[in-house]
Every structure is written in C-alpha cells, then in structure tokens.
Amino acid sequence: MLKTKVTSKFQTTIPEGIRERLGIKAGGEVGWHVVKEFVVMDKHEKIINPVEFLTSQIKLDLDAVKLVKLARSDFG
C-alpha cells in the first residue's frame, strides 16, 4: 500500500508509480468515487469501447461466481 500526506488545503500527491501506470499528466483530471468505506480514484477519461475495456479488466480464466466471491472479499 502506498501512502501520501494530506496538506492543510486537503491536497495530496499521486505517487509516481501510479501516475506512470495510469498515464496521469499535470493538468489532467482524475475521478473520485466512494465504494462503501473506500475511496477509489481513477483516470478520468472517456471510454471509447466499454465492452473491450471491461473484458480487459478481468482474468479470463475465472468464472463469474469466482469473480463475485473475489469482489465480495475485497469490498466486504
């Protein structure tokens, strides 16, 4: 897990490895989502092909039941 400090103006730095992996540049935008008690940040960009994007996010050797169990264990 990576940690960053929050300034008195409630600002924080996105760690370099995450910026590089997501291709976040200065002046770019990120999205913030609350999922239960977790905050999820994503690279805010329009997804041109949603089906291709979603299928690229899962391991193809897992079935739907295993994916749901995995998600439940991650998010409670």
N, C-alpha and C positions, 0 to 999 in steps of 0.2 A: 504494500500500500504506500502511496506517495502522500505526503502532507505538505501543505503550504500555510503560511500565516495569513490572517485577515487583518488588514490595516484599520485604522480608526475611521476611514471612509468606506469600510466594508468592501475593499478591493482585495484581490488575491492574484497570484501569478499562476498561470497554467504551466506545469512543469515541461521542460524542454522535450523530453521523450514523447509526451502526449501531444504537444504541438506538432512535432515532426510526424508522428504516426497519423494524425488526422489532417495534416496539411494546413494548420491554422496559421494565418499570417497576421501581422499588425494591421489593425483597421478592419479585420474580418469580424464576423459575428458568430456567436455560439448560442445555443438554445439551452434553457434550464427547465427541468421537469421534476416534479416531486412524485415519487412512487413509494407509497406507504411512508416510511420514515427515512427514505433515501433521496438524495438529490442526484439527478443524472444530468450531465452536461453533454451536449452533442454539437458536432459541427453543423451549424445552421445553413443548410443548402437544400435547394430543391432536388428531389429525387426524380430523375427523368423516367426510369423504368422501375416502378415499385416492386413488381414480381421478381425481377432479376436481383434487386437489392436484397429483398427478404430471403430468397433462396441462397444467396451468397453468405448470409449470416449464420446459417446452421450447418452442423456437421451432417453430411448426407447418410452416414452410417447409423444415425439414431432414428428411432421411430417416434411418432407423435406422443405416445404415452410416456416414453422416457424423457422427451423434451419438456413436457408439462411437469413431471416429477422434478426434473433438474431446475426448472424455473421456480417452482414452489420452494425448493430447498434454498435457492439463492435469495428469494424475496419474502419468504415466510408465509 
